[in-house]
Amino acid sequence: MLRYHEISEADHRILNPFTEEKLLLLGEVSRIGPGTRILDLACGKGEMLCRWAAAFGSAGHGVDLSEVFLAAARRRAGELGVAGRVTFEQGDAGRYRASARFDAVACLGATWIGGGLAGTIGLMRSAAEPGGLFLIGEPFWTDEPPGEAHRALGFARDEFASLPGTLDRFEAAGLELVEMVLADPDSWDRYAASQWWTIHEWLKANPGDPDAPAMREFADTSRRSYLTYNRRYLGWGVFVLRDTAGTGAPVSPLR
Ligand SMILES: C[S@@+](CC[C@H](N)C(=O)[O-])C[C@H]1O[C@@H](n2cnc3c(N)ncnc32)[C@H](O)[C@@H]1O
């Protein structure tokens, strides 16, 4: 699957249904500022860390499995002149053990790294300053999906919830929701539909590649399930949360 994503998202900088504007808005509403230290688990091409370092003066460390995405992240840091403030490391983010605590810990679009939302929150907690900020990018159902939607989209039946159901999950984990930025159908299209062109071009250029038949099937299946279910029933957003478990700390801005 990783290789399919490396191919289909070769032309993307942001590997989730956010536009650049939404990514910057997320940094603003999260009060990211000079010196805010961010750990990004499953950071992809590191666009969030790099853009925020350039726009807000933050610093960060990203962990991802993909050497292809990490090479793009390091190039991007150089391009934006922030290579001194953001670092990247290859590895399984589910096994990451932080040697320092971070002001904010993010996991956007990859909560499987900890075996689901609750496990990933546990991972994030182990790397965050007490009362720290959590940024979690997660899908949610916008309407009750038909039973076959789960299978078509490759999700377990209770993997995701409605928006209020997602809030319940955060609260059960001891997190307080303090802000959020949501994708919309147009920004979802930029993430999903722009992959179709990239895959089309890749298949044209690599007809004999051993992965070509599987890549075509991946494209056909994901395009159809996107149009049939994803676009109608699935939302995505980044939830900005404060850890209240055990701290009794009031919610306050980072700066
Ligand atoms: C949907 S993308 C999101 C990337 C990035 N957070 C973003 O929003 O642009 C999922 C990312 O998870 C990475 N990934 C998947 N499993 C991982 C793991 N166990 N540890 C680290 N990264 C992982 C993939 O390489 C990919 O970059």
The ligand as an SDF file (V2000), in Angstrom:
LIG
                    3D

 27 29  0  0  0  0  0  0  0  0999 V2000
   -2.5190    9.9400    4.7570 C   0  0  0  0  0  0  0  0  0  0  0  0
   -0.7590   10.1290    4.8370 S   0  0  0  0  0  0  0  0  0  0  0  0
   -0.6570   11.5650    5.9090 C   0  0  0  0  0  0  0  0  0  0  0  0
    0.6970   12.2350    5.8510 C   0  0  0  0  0  0  0  0  0  0  0  0
    0.8140   13.5630    6.5940 C   0  0  0  0  0  0  0  0  0  0  0  0
    0.4470   13.4290    7.9920 N   0  0  0  0  0  0  0  0  0  0  0  0
   -0.0400   14.6220    5.9350 C   0  0  0  0  0  0  0  0  0  0  0  0
   -1.1350   14.8620    6.4660 O   0  0  0  0  0  0  0  0  0  0  0  0
    0.3810   15.1980    4.9140 O   0  0  0  0  0  0  0  0  0  0  0  0
   -0.2920    8.8040    5.8940 C   0  0  0  0  0  0  0  0  0  0  0  0
    1.2010    8.7570    6.1730 C   0  0  0  0  0  0  0  0  0  0  0  0
    1.4400    7.7540    7.1350 O   0  0  0  0  0  0  0  0  0  0  0  0
    2.6940    7.1680    6.8510 C   0  0  0  0  0  0  0  0  0  0  0  0
    2.7160    5.9350    7.6290 N   0  0  0  0  0  0  0  0  0  0  0  0
    1.9140    4.8660    7.5280 C   0  0  0  0  0  0  0  0  0  0  0  0
    2.1660    3.9770    8.5000 N   0  0  0  0  0  0  0  0  0  0  0  0
    3.1610    4.5150    9.2620 C   0  0  0  0  0  0  0  0  0  0  0  0
    3.8650    4.1010   10.4370 C   0  0  0  0  0  0  0  0  0  0  0  0
    3.5810    2.9460   11.0350 N   0  0  0  0  0  0  0  0  0  0  0  0
    4.8230    4.9150   10.9260 N   0  0  0  0  0  0  0  0  0  0  0  0
    5.1310    6.0850   10.3250 C   0  0  0  0  0  0  0  0  0  0  0  0
    4.4950    6.5300    9.2300 N   0  0  0  0  0  0  0  0  0  0  0  0
    3.5160    5.7660    8.7060 C   0  0  0  0  0  0  0  0  0  0  0  0
    2.7050    7.0630    5.3510 C   0  0  0  0  0  0  0  0  0  0  0  0
    3.9990    6.9020    4.8360 O   0  0  0  0  0  0  0  0  0  0  0  0
    2.0810    8.4140    4.9920 C   0  0  0  0  0  0  0  0  0  0  0  0
    3.0780    9.4080    4.8820 O   0  0  0  0  0  0  0  0  0  0  0  0
  1  2  1  0
  2  3  1  0
  2 10  1  0
  3  4  1  0
  4  5  1  0
  5  6  1  0
  5  7  1  0
  7  8  2  0
  7  9  1  0
 10 11  1  0
 11 12  1  0
 11 26  1  0
 12 13  1  0
 13 14  1  0
 13 24  1  0
 14 15  1  0
 14 23  1  0
 15 16  2  0
 16 17  1  0
 17 18  1  0
 17 23  2  0
 18 19  1  0
 18 20  2  0
 20 21  1  0
 21 22  2  0
 22 23  1  0
 24 25  1  0
 24 26  1  0
 26 27  1  0
M  CHG  2   2   1   9  -1
M  END
$$$$
